[in-house]
C-alpha cells in the first residue's frame, strides 16, 4: 500500500493523516470546511480543529471526494452520526474491494447500527476494518507513543493495513473481532460523560474507580450480546480507551460530564465546542440498543436520561446507588 485517503478533516482525521505520512504513504485528506482545506494546503495547519500543530507539507487537502478514488486504503474519520452520509457521497468514487478503515466511535441513532453495519449497507463492496483505542488527536499529531487496536476479519488484509500505517510511535495491535472493537469505542464515550459528572460533583476517586470498573462490565455485556468477544473489550479498544477517556479533562466527552456535574445545562456544556463529543449522540442509541438486546447498562442509561432531561444529576446518582445489591459477576 502506497497511498491513503482520509475522509474527515477534524482533529482525529488530521492526526491520522500525519500518521500515514510518517508511515511513508502518499496522503490526500478530504474536509468539508473550506477553511480546513485552505489551512492545510496553505499554512500546513488545521486552524479550526488542530490549531498550533504544524503539519507535514506532504498532507494534501481537498474538497473533492473523487480525489481519493485511487487511494490504496481509505480511513473514514467522520463522526459516527455522519458516517452514512460520507460513505454515500464517496460511493460513486469507490472501487470494489477498497479497504475501508473505520475510525469513528458510536452507534447510529436512527438505525441503532454499528459503523461496520452502516458500511455494509452503503458500500457493500468495501473491505471493512476498525481502528480504535486510547488516542488523543493532539498527542498522536505530535508523534507521542500510541497503541491502538486494528480489527479486521480478513487477517491478511488486517496485517497489511497495520504494516501500512504503523510508525515507531504509532503501534496497531491486530484483532479479528470488529464488534468488540466497535462496542468498546462506542460505550467508552458515554461512560466518560458519567466519569466527568462524578468529577464535577466532587464524588471522589473511589467513586470514579468504581464507575470505570462497572462501566467496563456494561461494555463487556453489550459486546458479548452482539457477538463480540470479552477478550477484545479487555484490550486497547475497550479497557485501554475507557481508562484514557475517563481520566482526563482533555477528553471531549469527559469535559461535557464535568460541566454537567458542576451544574451546567447540556447546552452550556456544549457551547463553544468545535469538535464533536460522540458520547452525547451515542448515549440514546446505546440505551435503545441495550433495551433491544435485553442487556443491563444502568450507567449508560443514567447518562442518556440526564442528557435527555429526563433526570437531574443528583436523582440519577441516587438511582444508581440505590439499585439492589448483586454479585460482581
C-alpha positions as protocol buffer text, in pm:
chain_id: "A"
residue {
  index: 1
  type: UNK
  ca { x: 0 y: 0 z: 0 }
}
residue {
  index: 2
  type: UNK
  ca { x: 144 y: 332 z: -109 }
}
residue {
  index: 3
  type: UNK
  ca { x: -140 y: 583 z: -74 }
}
residue {
  index: 4
  type: UNK
  ca { x: -417 y: 665 z: 171 }
}
residue {
  index: 5
  type: UNK
  ca { x: -728 y: 877 z: 154 }
}
residue {
  index: 6
  type: UNK
  ca { x: -866 y: 1028 z: 474 }
}
residue {
  index: 7
  type: UNK
  ca { x: -1233 y: 1126 z: 484 }
}
residue {
  index: 8
  type: UNK
  ca { x: -1282 y: 1384 z: 757 }
}
residue {
  index: 9
  type: UNK
  ca { x: -1079 y: 1692 z: 841 }
}
residue {
  index: 10
  type: UNK
  ca { x: -1136 y: 1708 z: 1216 }
}
residue {
  index: 11
  type: UNK
  ca { x: -862 y: 1674 z: 1476 }
}
residue {
  index: 12
  type: UNK
  ca { x: -854 y: 1293 z: 1458 }
}
residue {
  index: 13
  type: UNK
  ca { x: -863 y: 1281 z: 1080 }
}
residue {
  index: 14
  type: UNK
  ca { x: -578 y: 1532 z: 1061 }
}
residue {
  index: 15
  type: UNK
  ca { x: -374 y: 1337 z: 1317 }
}
residue {
  index: 16
  type: UNK
  ca { x: -424 y: 1011 z: 1126 }
}
residue {
  index: 17
  type: UNK
  ca { x: -323 y: 1181 z: 801 }
}
residue {
  index: 18
  type: UNK
  ca { x: 4 y: 1272 z: 974 }
}
residue {
  index: 19
  type: UNK
  ca { x: 45 y: 912 z: 1091 }
}
residue {
  index: 20
  type: UNK
  ca { x: 4 y: 789 z: 734 }
}
residue {
  index: 21
  type: UNK
  ca { x: 260 y: 1038 z: 602 }
}
residue {
  index: 22
  type: UNK
  ca { x: 509 y: 932 z: 869 }
}
residue {
  index: 23
  type: UNK
  ca { x: 447 y: 571 z: 765 }
}
residue {
  index: 24
  type: UNK
  ca { x: 555 y: 661 z: 414 }
}
residue {
  index: 25
  type: UNK
  ca { x: 215 y: 684 z: 245 }
}
residue {
  index: 26
  type: UNK
  ca { x: 102 y: 947 z: -1 }
}
residue {
  index: 27
  type: UNK
  ca { x: -195 y: 1112 z: 170 }
}
residue {
  index: 28
  type: UNK
  ca { x: -498 y: 1307 z: 49 }
}
residue {
  index: 29
  type: UNK
  ca { x: -738 y: 1435 z: 315 }
}
residue {
  index: 30
  type: UNK
  ca { x: -1095 y: 1535 z: 233 }
}
residue {
  index: 31
  type: UNK
  ca { x: -1251 y: 1804 z: 451 }
}
residue {
  index: 32
  type: UNK
  ca { x: -1596 y: 1960 z: 437 }
}
residue {
  index: 33
  type: UNK
  ca { x: -1481 y: 2300 z: 564 }
}
residue {
  index: 34
  type: UNK
  ca { x: -1308 y: 2527 z: 306 }
}
residue {
  index: 35
  type: UNK
  ca { x: -1106 y: 2685 z: 587 }
}
residue {
  index: 36
  type: UNK
  ca { x: -956 y: 2347 z: 676 }
}
residue {
  index: 37
  type: UNK
  ca { x: -864 y: 2272 z: 314 }
}
residue {
  index: 38
  type: UNK
  ca { x: -708 y: 2617 z: 271 }
}
residue {
  index: 39
  type: UNK
  ca { x: -523 y: 2598 z: 602 }
}
residue {
  index: 40
  type: UNK
  ca { x: -372 y: 2255 z: 540 }
}
residue {
  index: 41
  type: UNK
  ca { x: -263 y: 2339 z: 185 }
}
residue {
  index: 42
  type: UNK
  ca { x: -160 y: 2699 z: 256 }
}
residue {
  index: 43
  type: UNK
  ca { x: -4 y: 2723 z: 602 }
}
residue {
  index: 44
  type: UNK
  ca { x: 18 y: 2348 z: 679 }
}
residue {
  index: 45
  type: UNK
  ca { x: -207 y: 2371 z: 981 }
}
residue {
  index: 46
  type: UNK
  ca { x: -566 y: 2280 z: 1061 }
}
residue {
  index: 47
  type: UNK
  ca { x: -673 y: 2615 z: 1205 }
}
residue {
  index: 48
  type: UNK
  ca { x: -1016 y: 2503 z: 1326 }
}
residue {
  index: 49
  type: UNK
  ca { x: -969 y: 2159 z: 1476 }
}
residue {
  index: 50
  type: UNK
  ca { x: -596 y: 2123 z: 1547 }
}
residue {
  index: 51
  type: UNK
  ca { x: -455 y: 2476 z: 1580 }
}
residue {
  index: 52
  type: UNK
  ca { x: -92 y: 2518 z: 1671 }
}
residue {
  index: 53
  type: UNK
  ca { x: 18 y: 2180 z: 1536 }
}
residue {
  index: 54
  type: UNK
  ca { x: 250 y: 2204 z: 1236 }
}
residue {
  index: 55
  type: UNK
  ca { x: 151 y: 1960 z: 961 }
}
residue {
  index: 56
  type: UNK
  ca { x: 383 y: 1785 z: 721 }
}
residue {
  index: 57
  type: UNK
  ca { x: 355 y: 1961 z: 383 }
}
residue {
  index: 58
  type: UNK
  ca { x: 306 y: 1614 z: 232 }
}
residue {
  index: 59
  type: UNK
  ca { x: -50 y: 1612 z: 371 }
}
residue {
  index: 60
  type: UNK
  ca { x: -265 y: 1742 z: 85 }
}
residue {
  index: 61
  type: UNK
  ca { x: -624 y: 1851 z: 147 }
}
residue {
  index: 62
  type: UNK
  ca { x: -914 y: 1853 z: -98 }
}
residue {
  index: 63
  type: UNK
  ca { x: -1284 y: 1934 z: -107 }
}
residue {
  index: 64
  type: UNK
  ca { x: -1346 y: 1677 z: -380 }
}
residue {
  index: 65
  type: UNK
  ca { x: -1402 y: 1315 z: -276 }
}
residue {
  index: 66
  type: UNK
  ca { x: -1313 y: 1200 z: -627 }
}
residue {
  index: 67
  type: UNK
  ca { x: -952 y: 1286 z: -544 }
}
residue {
  index: 68
  type: UNK
  ca { x: -948 y: 988 z: -305 }
}
residue {
  index: 69
  type: UNK
  ca { x: -1068 y: 736 z: -564 }
}
residue {
  index: 70
  type: UNK
  ca { x: -725 y: 591 z: -645 }
}
residue {
  index: 71
  type: UNK
  ca { x: -604 y: 553 z: -286 }
}
residue {
  index: 72
  type: UNK
  ca { x: -493 y: 207 z: -176 }
}
residue {
  index: 73
  type: UNK
  ca { x: -685 y: 241 z: 151 }
}
residue {
  index: 74
  type: UNK
  ca { x: -942 y: 482 z: 295 }
}
residue {
  index: 75
  type: UNK
  ca { x: -963 y: 596 z: 656 }
}
residue {
  index: 76
  type: UNK
  ca { x: -1313 y: 726 z: 731 }
}
residue {
  index: 77
  type: UNK
  ca { x: -1291 y: 961 z: 1028 }
}
residue {
  index: 78
  type: UNK
  ca { x: -1624 y: 1147 z: 1003 }
}
residue {
  index: 79
  type: UNK
  ca { x: -1833 y: 1150 z: 1324 }
}
residue {
  index: 80
  type: UNK
  ca { x: -2050 y: 843 z: 1376 }
}
residue {
  index: 81
  type: UNK
  ca { x: -2380 y: 1018 z: 1306 }
}
residue {
  index: 82
  type: UNK
  ca { x: -2245 y: 1146 z: 973 }
}
residue {
  index: 83
  type: UNK
  ca { x: -2075 y: 826 z: 858 }
}
residue {
  index: 84
  type: UNK
  ca { x: -2363 y: 709 z: 640 }
}
residue {
  index: 85
  type: UNK
  ca { x: -2374 y: 1040 z: 453 }
}
residue {
  index: 86
  type: UNK
  ca { x: -1999 y: 1048 z: 394 }
}
residue {
  index: 87
  type: UNK
  ca { x: -1997 y: 690 z: 267 }
}
residue {
  index: 88
  type: UNK
  ca { x: -2290 y: 758 z: 34 }
}
residue {
  index: 89
  type: UNK
  ca { x: -2108 y: 1061 z: -103 }
}
residue {
  index: 90
  type: UNK
  ca { x: -1792 y: 858 z: -161 }
}
residue {
  index: 91
  type: UNK
  ca { x: -1977 y: 559 z: -314 }
}
residue {
  index: 92
  type: UNK
  ca { x: -1964 y: 685 z: -677 }
}
residue {
  index: 93
  type: UNK
  ca { x: -1585 y: 700 z: -649 }
}
residue {
  index: 94
  type: UNK
  ca { x: -1523 y: 376 z: -458 }
}
residue {
  index: 95
  type: UNK
  ca { x: -1386 y: 75 z: -638 }
}
residue {
  index: 96
  type: UNK
  ca { x: -1489 y: -275 z: -540 }
}
residue {
  index: 97
  type: UNK
  ca { x: -1277 y: -422 z: -261 }
}
residue {
  index: 98
  type: UNK
  ca { x: -1136 y: -90 z: -138 }
}
residue {
  index: 99
  type: UNK
  ca { x: -1009 y: -134 z: 224 }
}
residue {
  index: 100
  type: UNK
  ca { x: -1216 y: 98 z: 446 }
}
residue {
  index: 101
  type: UNK
  ca { x: -1070 y: 161 z: 791 }
}
residue {
  index: 102
  type: UNK
  ca { x: -1350 y: 296 z: 1012 }
}
residue {
  index: 103
  type: UNK
  ca { x: -1221 y: 535 z: 1277 }
}
residue {
  index: 104
  type: UNK
  ca { x: -1544 y: 683 z: 1417 }
}
residue {
  index: 105
  type: UNK
  ca { x: -1677 y: 559 z: 1751 }
}
residue {
  index: 106
  type: UNK
  ca { x: -2050 y: 539 z: 1807 }
}
residue {
  index: 107
  type: UNK
  ca { x: -2388 y: 383 z: 1738 }
}
residue {
  index: 108
  type: UNK
  ca { x: -2608 y: 537 z: 1468 }
}
residue {
  index: 109
  type: UNK
  ca { x: -2914 y: 690 z: 1634 }
}
residue {
  index: 110
  type: UNK
  ca { x: -3166 y: 634 z: 1356 }
}
residue {
  index: 111
  type: UNK
  ca { x: -3090 y: 265 z: 1299 }
}
residue {
  index: 112
  type: UNK
  ca { x: -2909 y: 152 z: 1618 }
}
residue {
  index: 113
  type: UNK
  ca { x: -2644 y: 6 z: 1388 }
}
residue {
  index: 114
  type: UNK
  ca { x: -2268 y: -13 z: 1439 }
}
residue {
  index: 115
  type: UNK
  ca { x: -2038 y: 161 z: 1193 }
}
residue {
  index: 116
  type: UNK
  ca { x: -1947 y: -165 z: 1017 }
}
residue {
  index: 117
  type: UNK
  ca { x: -2318 y: -233 z: 961 }
}
residue {
  index: 118
  type: UNK
  ca { x: -2362 y: 114 z: 813 }
}
residue {
  index: 119
  type: UNK
  ca { x: -2066 y: 45 z: 584 }
}
residue {
  index: 120
  type: UNK
  ca { x: -2215 y: -289 z: 474 }
}
residue {
  index: 121
  type: UNK
  ca { x: -2538 y: -112 z: 375 }
}
residue {
  index: 122
  type: UNK
  ca { x: -2383 y: 182 z: 193 }
}
residue {
  index: 123
  type: UNK
  ca { x: -2063 y: 34 z: 43 }
}
residue {
  index: 124
  type: UNK
  ca { x: -2114 y: -343 z: 43 }
}
residue {
  index: 125
  type: UNK
  ca { x: -1815 y: -395 z: -185 }
}
residue {
  index: 126
  type: UNK
  ca { x: -1566 y: -238 z: 58 }
}
residue {
  index: 127
  type: UNK
  ca { x: -1335 y: -447 z: 277 }
}
residue {
  index: 128
  type: UNK
  ca { x: -1409 y: -339 z: 637 }
}
residue {
  index: 129
  type: UNK
  ca { x: -1172 y: -280 z: 926 }
}
residue {
  index: 130
  type: UNK
  ca { x: -1195 y: -85 z: 1253 }
}
residue {
  index: 131
  type: UNK
  ca { x: -933 y: 135 z: 1420 }
}
residue {
  index: 132
  type: UNK
  ca { x: -997 y: 210 z: 1786 }
}
residue {
  index: 133
  type: UNK
  ca { x: -801 y: 262 z: 2104 }
}
residue {
  index: 134
  type: UNK
  ca { x: -667 y: 512 z: 2359 }
}
residue {
  index: 135
  type: UNK
  ca { x: -554 y: 803 z: 2145 }
}
residue {
  index: 136
  type: UNK
  ca { x: -583 y: 1179 z: 2183 }
}
residue {
  index: 137
  type: UNK
  ca { x: -553 y: 1350 z: 1846 }
}
residue {
  index: 138
  type: UNK
  ca { x: -314 y: 1618 z: 1968 }
}
residue {
  index: 139
  type: UNK
  ca { x: -74 y: 1364 z: 2115 }
}
residue {
  index: 140
  type: UNK
  ca { x: -82 y: 1146 z: 1804 }
}
residue {
  index: 141
  type: UNK
  ca { x: -25 y: 1450 z: 1584 }
}
residue {
  index: 142
  type: UNK
  ca { x: 281 y: 1545 z: 1788 }
}
residue {
  index: 143
  type: UNK
  ca { x: 422 y: 1196 z: 1747 }
}
residue {
  index: 144
  type: UNK
  ca { x: 381 y: 1080 z: 2108 }
}
residue {
  index: 145
  type: UNK
  ca { x: 372 y: 699 z: 2163 }
}
residue {
  index: 146
  type: UNK
  ca { x: 28 y: 549 z: 2099 }
}
residue {
  index: 147
  type: UNK
  ca { x: -104 y: 193 z: 2071 }
}
residue {
  index: 148
  type: UNK
  ca { x: -441 y: 104 z: 1918 }
}
residue {
  index: 149
  type: UNK
  ca { x: -648 y: -194 z: 1806 }
}
residue {
  index: 150
  type: UNK
  ca { x: -687 y: -262 z: 1435 }
}
residue {
  index: 151
  type: UNK
  ca { x: -969 y: -514 z: 1393 }
}
residue {
  index: 152
  type: UNK
  ca { x: -1025 y: -684 z: 1059 }
}
residue {
  index: 153
  type: UNK
  ca { x: -1193 y: -1021 z: 990 }
}
residue {
  index: 154
  type: UNK
  ca { x: -953 y: -1078 z: 700 }
}
residue {
  index: 155
  type: UNK
  ca { x: -628 y: -1140 z: 885 }
}
residue {
  index: 156
  type: UNK
  ca { x: -413 y: -1096 z: 576 }
}
residue {
  index: 157
  type: UNK
  ca { x: -569 y: -759 z: 500 }
}
residue {
  index: 158
  type: UNK
  ca { x: -551 y: -661 z: 866 }
}
residue {
  index: 159
  type: UNK
  ca { x: -179 y: -726 z: 875 }
}
residue {
  index: 160
  type: UNK
  ca { x: -129 y: -531 z: 551 }
}
residue {
  index: 161
  type: UNK
  ca { x: -321 y: -234 z: 693 }
}
residue {
  index: 162
  type: UNK
  ca { x: -129 y: -244 z: 1020 }
}
residue {
  index: 163
  type: UNK
  ca { x: 203 y: -253 z: 837 }
}
residue {
  index: 164
  type: UNK
  ca { x: 91 y: 32 z: 612 }
}
residue {
  index: 165
  type: UNK
  ca { x: 11 y: 277 z: 893 }
}
residue {
  index: 166
  type: UNK
  ca { x: 250 y: 169 z: 1169 }
}
residue {
  index: 167
  type: UNK
  ca { x: 527 y: 408 z: 1272 }
}
residue {
  index: 168
  type: UNK
  ca { x: 782 y: 397 z: 1555 }
}
residue {
  index: 169
  type: UNK
  ca { x: 534 y: 588 z: 1774 }
}
residue {
  index: 170
  type: UNK
  ca { x: 201 y: 456 z: 1640 }
}
residue {
  index: 171
  type: UNK
  ca { x: 156 y: 85 z: 1706 }
}
residue {
  index: 172
  type: UNK
  ca { x: -154 y: -105 z: 1584 }
}
residue {
  index: 173
  type: UNK
  ca { x: -232 y: -437 z: 1754 }
}
residue {
  index: 174
  type: UNK
  ca { x: -426 y: -681 z: 1537 }
}
residue {
  index: 175
  type: UNK
  ca { x: -764 y: -836 z: 1615 }
}
residue {
  index: 176
  type: UNK
  ca { x: -1037 y: -1001 z: 1410 }
}
residue {
  index: 177
  type: UNK
  ca { x: -1333 y: -901 z: 1630 }
}
residue {
  index: 178
  type: UNK
  ca { x: -1475 y: -580 z: 1482 }
}
residue {
  index: 179
  type: UNK
  ca { x: -1787 y: -591 z: 1704 }
}
residue {
  index: 180
  type: UNK
  ca { x: -1584 y: -591 z: 2024 }
}
residue {
  index: 181
  type: UNK
  ca { x: -1368 y: -307 z: 1897 }
}
residue {
  index: 182
  type: UNK
  ca { x: -1671 y: -101 z: 1798 }
}
residue {
  index: 183
  type: UNK
  ca { x: -1860 y: -150 z: 2122 }
}
residue {
  index: 184
  type: UNK
  ca { x: -1553 y: -59 z: 2324 }
}
residue {
  index: 185
  type: UNK
  ca { x: -1516 y: 268 z: 2136 }
}
residue {
  index: 186
  type: UNK
  ca { x: -1888 y: 346 z: 2146 }
}
residue {
  index: 187
  type: UNK
  ca { x: -1960 y: 288 z: 2514 }
}
residue {
  index: 188
  type: UNK
  ca { x: -1641 y: 446 z: 2648 }
}
residue {
  index: 189
  type: UNK
  ca { x: -1761 y: 785 z: 2521 }
}
residue {
  index: 190
  type: UNK
  ca { x: -2088 y: 754 z: 2713 }
}
residue {
  index: 191
  type: UNK
  ca { x: -1909 y: 629 z: 3023 }
}
residue {
  index: 192
  type: UNK
  ca { x: -1662 y: 919 z: 3002 }
}
residue {
  index: 193
  type: UNK
  ca { x: -1954 y: 1159 z: 3040 }
}
residue {
  index: 194
  type: UNK
  ca { x: -2053 y: 969 z: 3355 }
}
residue {
  index: 195
  type: UNK
  ca { x: -1698 y: 992 z: 3492 }
}
residue {
  index: 196
  type: UNK
  ca { x: -1694 y: 1363 z: 3419 }
}
residue {
  index: 197
  type: UNK
  ca { x: -2017 y: 1405 z: 3614 }
}
residue {
  index: 198
  type: UNK
  ca { x: -1862 y: 1222 z: 3910 }
}
residue {
  index: 199
  type: UNK
  ca { x: -1560 y: 1452 z: 3897 }
}
residue {
  index: 200
  type: UNK
  ca { x: -1771 y: 1763 z: 3852 }
}
residue {
  index: 201
  type: UNK
  ca { x: -1986 y: 1670 z: 4151 }
}
residue {
  index: 202
  type: UNK
  ca { x: -1679 y: 1608 z: 4365 }
}
residue {
  index: 203
  type: UNK
  ca { x: -1775 y: 1249 z: 4449 }
}
residue {
  index: 204
  type: UNK
  ca { x: -1415 y: 1133 z: 4491 }
}
residue {
  index: 205
  type: UNK
  ca { x: -1161 y: 898 z: 4336 }
}
residue {
  index: 206
  type: UNK
  ca { x: -1324 y: 587 z: 4484 }
}
residue {
  index: 207
  type: UNK
  ca { x: -1649 y: 660 z: 4301 }
}
residue {
  index: 208
  type: UNK
  ca { x: -1450 y: 735 z: 3985 }
}
residue {
  index: 209
  type: UNK
  ca { x: -1274 y: 397 z: 4001 }
}
residue {
  index: 210
  type: UNK
  ca { x: -1598 y: 215 z: 4072 }
}
residue {
  index: 211
  type: UNK
  ca { x: -1767 y: 382 z: 3776 }
}
residue {
  index: 212
  type: UNK
  ca { x: -1490 y: 281 z: 3535 }
}
residue {
  index: 213
  type: UNK
  ca { x: -1499 y: -78 z: 3659 }
}
residue {
  index: 214
  type: UNK
  ca { x: -1875 y: -118 z: 3647 }
}
residue {
  index: 215
  type: UNK
  ca { x: -1886 y: 66 z: 3316 }
}
residue {
  index: 216
  type: UNK
  ca { x: -1638 y: -186 z: 3179 }
}
residue {
  index: 217
  type: UNK
  ca { x: -1879 y: -462 z: 3288 }
}
residue {
  index: 218
  type: UNK
  ca { x: -2157 y: -293 z: 3086 }
}
residue {
  index: 219
  type: UNK
  ca { x: -1926 y: -266 z: 2786 }
}
residue {
  index: 220
  type: UNK
  ca { x: -1838 y: -634 z: 2807 }
}
residue {
  index: 221
  type: UNK
  ca { x: -2202 y: -746 z: 2838 }
}
residue {
  index: 222
  type: UNK
  ca { x: -2302 y: -540 z: 2536 }
}
residue {
  index: 223
  type: UNK
  ca { x: -2016 y: -667 z: 2320 }
}
residue {
  index: 224
  type: UNK
  ca { x: -2088 y: -1032 z: 2402 }
}
residue {
  index: 225
  type: UNK
  ca { x: -2461 y: -986 z: 2338 }
}
residue {
  index: 226
  type: UNK
  ca { x: -2379 y: -860 z: 1987 }
}
residue {
  index: 227
  type: UNK
  ca { x: -2144 y: -1148 z: 1912 }
}
residue {
  index: 228
  type: UNK
  ca { x: -1818 y: -984 z: 2015 }
}
residue {
  index: 229
  type: UNK
  ca { x: -1557 y: -1133 z: 2247 }
}
residue {
  index: 230
  type: UNK
  ca { x: -1487 y: -1029 z: 2605 }
}
residue {
  index: 231
  type: UNK
  ca { x: -1111 y: -1051 z: 2549 }
}
residue {
  index: 232
  type: UNK
  ca { x: -1133 y: -790 z: 2273 }
}
residue {
  index: 233
  type: UNK
  ca { x: -1301 y: -544 z: 2507 }
}
residue {
  index: 234
  type: UNK
  ca { x: -1034 y: -617 z: 2768 }
}
residue {
  index: 235
  type: UNK
  ca { x: -773 y: -477 z: 2527 }
}
residue {
  index: 236
  type: UNK
  ca { x: -675 y: -135 z: 2395 }
}
residue {
  index: 237
  type: UNK
  ca { x: -1006 y: -70 z: 2214 }
}
residue {
  index: 238
  type: UNK
  ca { x: -1211 y: -125 z: 2530 }
}
residue {
  index: 239
  type: UNK
  ca { x: -1041 y: -106 z: 2867 }
}
residue {
  index: 240
  type: UNK
  ca { x: -749 y: 98 z: 2735 }
}
residue {
  index: 241
  type: UNK
  ca { x: -969 y: 360 z: 2571 }
}
residue {
  index: 242
  type: UNK
  ca { x: -1201 y: 365 z: 2873 }
}
residue {
  index: 243
  type: UNK
  ca { x: -916 y: 442 z: 3114 }
}
residue {
  index: 244
  type: UNK
  ca { x: -783 y: 724 z: 2896 }
}
residue {
  index: 245
  type: UNK
  ca { x: -1114 y: 888 z: 2814 }
}
residue {
  index: 246
  type: UNK
  ca { x: -1246 y: 867 z: 3170 }
}
residue {
  index: 247
  type: UNK
  ca { x: -930 y: 1006 z: 3329 }
}
residue {
  index: 248
  type: UNK
  ca { x: -854 y: 1331 z: 3152 }
}
residue {
  index: 249
  type: UNK
  ca { x: -1047 y: 1656 z: 3105 }
}
residue {
  index: 250
  type: UNK
  ca { x: -874 y: 1667 z: 2765 }
}
residue {
  index: 251
  type: UNK
  ca { x: -1140 y: 1415 z: 2661 }
}
residue {
  index: 252
  type: UNK
  ca { x: -1427 y: 1598 z: 2492 }
}
residue {
  index: 253
  type: UNK
  ca { x: -1678 y: 1359 z: 2647 }
}
residue {
  index: 254
  type: UNK
  ca { x: -1539 y: 1384 z: 2997 }
}
residue {
  index: 255
  type: UNK
  ca { x: -1532 y: 1764 z: 2971 }
}
residue {
  index: 256
  type: UNK
  ca { x: -1905 y: 1761 z: 2892 }
}
residue {
  index: 257
  type: UNK
  ca { x: -1963 y: 1547 z: 3201 }
}
residue {
  index: 258
  type: UNK
  ca { x: -1751 y: 1779 z: 3415 }
}
residue {
  index: 259
  type: UNK
  ca { x: -1969 y: 2072 z: 3310 }
}
residue {
  index: 260
  type: UNK
  ca { x: -2290 y: 1879 z: 3379 }
}
residue {
  index: 261
  type: UNK
  ca { x: -2160 y: 1769 z: 3719 }
}
residue {
  index: 262
  type: UNK
  ca { x: -2076 y: 2129 z: 3802 }
}
residue {
  index: 263
  type: UNK
  ca { x: -2438 y: 2229 z: 3736 }
}
residue {
  index: 264
  type: UNK
  ca { x: -2434 y: 2347 z: 3376 }
}
residue {
  index: 265
  type: UNK
  ca { x: -2705 y: 2257 z: 3128 }
}
residue {
  index: 266
  type: UNK
  ca { x: -2621 y: 2043 z: 2826 }
}
residue {
  index: 267
  type: UNK
  ca { x: -2641 y: 2348 z: 2600 }
}
residue {
  index: 268
  type: UNK
  ca { x: -2395 y: 2531 z: 2824 }
}
residue {
  index: 269
  type: UNK
  ca { x: -2164 y: 2229 z: 2835 }
}
residue {
  index: 270
  type: UNK
  ca { x: -2155 y: 2209 z: 2455 }
}
residue {
  index: 271
  type: UNK
  ca { x: -2128 y: 2582 z: 2390 }
}
residue {
  index: 272
  type: UNK
  ca { x: -1817 y: 2686 z: 2202 }
}
residue {
  index: 273
  type: UNK
  ca { x: -1700 y: 2333 z: 2121 }
}
residue {
  index: 274
  type: UNK
  ca { x: -1593 y: 2286 z: 1760 }
}
residue {
  index: 275
  type: UNK
  ca { x: -1525 y: 1912 z: 1788 }
}
residue {
  index: 276
  type: UNK
  ca { x: -1798 y: 1653 z: 1838 }
}
residue {
  index: 277
  type: UNK
  ca { x: -1846 y: 1481 z: 2175 }
}
residue {
  index: 278
  type: UNK
  ca { x: -1955 y: 1145 z: 2033 }
}
residue {
  index: 279
  type: UNK
  ca { x: -2098 y: 1024 z: 2364 }
}
residue {
  index: 280
  type: UNK
  ca { x: -2374 y: 1284 z: 2358 }
}
residue {
  index: 281
  type: UNK
  ca { x: -2510 y: 1147 z: 2030 }
}
residue {
  index: 282
  type: UNK
  ca { x: -2438 y: 782 z: 2112 }
}
residue {
  index: 283
  type: UNK
  ca { x: -2596 y: 775 z: 2460 }
}
residue {
  index: 284
  type: UNK
  ca { x: -2962 y: 749 z: 2346 }
}
residue {
  index: 285
  type: UNK
  ca { x: -2866 y: 495 z: 2078 }
}
residue {
  index: 286
  type: UNK
  ca { x: -2672 y: 285 z: 2330 }
}
residue {
  index: 287
  type: UNK
  ca { x: -2966 y: 293 z: 2571 }
}
residue {
  index: 288
  type: UNK
  ca { x: -3210 y: 188 z: 2298 }
}
residue {
  index: 289
  type: UNK
  ca { x: -2980 y: -85 z: 2169 }
}
residue {
  index: 290
  type: UNK
  ca { x: -2929 y: -224 z: 2519 }
}
residue {
  index: 291
  type: UNK
  ca { x: -3306 y: -235 z: 2572 }
}
residue {
  index: 292
  type: UNK
  ca { x: -3349 y: -412 z: 2237 }
}
residue {
  index: 293
  type: UNK
  ca { x: -3089 y: -672 z: 2334 }
}
residue {
  index: 294
  type: UNK
  ca { x: -3207 y: -708 z: 2693 }
}
residue {
  index: 295
  type: UNK
  ca { x: -2864 y: -603 z: 2825 }
}
residue {
  index: 296
  type: UNK
  ca { x: -2838 y: -426 z: 3158 }
}
residue {
  index: 297
  type: UNK
  ca { x: -2646 y: -96 z: 3124 }
}
residue {
  index: 298
  type: UNK
  ca { x: -2755 y: 120 z: 3420 }
}
residue {
  index: 299
  type: UNK
  ca { x: -2470 y: 373 z: 3393 }
}
residue {
  index: 300
  type: UNK
  ca { x: -2522 y: 433 z: 3022 }
}
residue {
  index: 301
  type: UNK
  ca { x: -2897 y: 455 z: 3082 }
}
residue {
  index: 302
  type: UNK
  ca { x: -2845 y: 715 z: 3355 }
}
residue {
  index: 303
  type: UNK
  ca { x: -2627 y: 925 z: 3124 }
}
residue {
  index: 304
  type: UNK
  ca { x: -2887 y: 907 z: 2848 }
}
residue {
  index: 305
  type: UNK
  ca { x: -3159 y: 1014 z: 3092 }
}
residue {
  index: 306
  type: UNK
  ca { x: -2953 y: 1314 z: 3211 }
}
residue {
  index: 307
  type: UNK
  ca { x: -2875 y: 1423 z: 2854 }
}
residue {
  index: 308
  type: UNK
  ca { x: -3241 y: 1391 z: 2756 }
}
residue {
  index: 309
  type: UNK
  ca { x: -3354 y: 1599 z: 3053 }
}
residue {
  index: 310
  type: UNK
  ca { x: -3544 y: 1303 z: 3200 }
}
residue {
  index: 311
  type: UNK
  ca { x: -3346 y: 1307 z: 3525 }
}
residue {
  index: 312
  type: UNK
  ca { x: -3124 y: 1555 z: 3701 }
}
residue {
  index: 313
  type: UNK
  ca { x: -2772 y: 1461 z: 3804 }
}
residue {
  index: 314
  type: UNK
  ca { x: -2845 y: 1403 z: 4173 }
}
residue {
  index: 315
  type: UNK
  ca { x: -3150 y: 1186 z: 4104 }
}
residue {
  index: 316
  type: UNK
  ca { x: -2953 y: 976 z: 3853 }
}
residue {
  index: 317
  type: UNK
  ca { x: -2670 y: 924 z: 4102 }
}
residue {
  index: 318
  type: UNK
  ca { x: -2917 y: 833 z: 4377 }
}
residue {
  index: 319
  type: UNK
  ca { x: -3085 y: 585 z: 4142 }
}
residue {
  index: 320
  type: UNK
  ca { x: -2755 y: 409 z: 4070 }
}
residue {
  index: 321
  type: UNK
  ca { x: -2659 y: 391 z: 4437 }
}
residue {
  index: 322
  type: UNK
  ca { x: -2998 y: 253 z: 4542 }
}
residue {
  index: 323
  type: UNK
  ca { x: -3000 y: -37 z: 4297 }
}
residue {
  index: 324
  type: UNK
  ca { x: -3033 y: -386 z: 4454 }
}
residue {
  index: 325
  type: UNK
  ca { x: -2709 y: -545 z: 4566 }
}
residue {
  index: 326
  type: UNK
  ca { x: -2575 y: -806 z: 4324 }
}
residue {
  index: 327
  type: UNK
  ca { x: -2285 y: -1038 z: 4271 }
}
residue {
  index: 328
  type: UNK
  ca { x: -1995 y: -883 z: 4082 }
}
residue {
  index: 329
  type: UNK
  ca { x: -2007 y: -1144 z: 3804 }
}
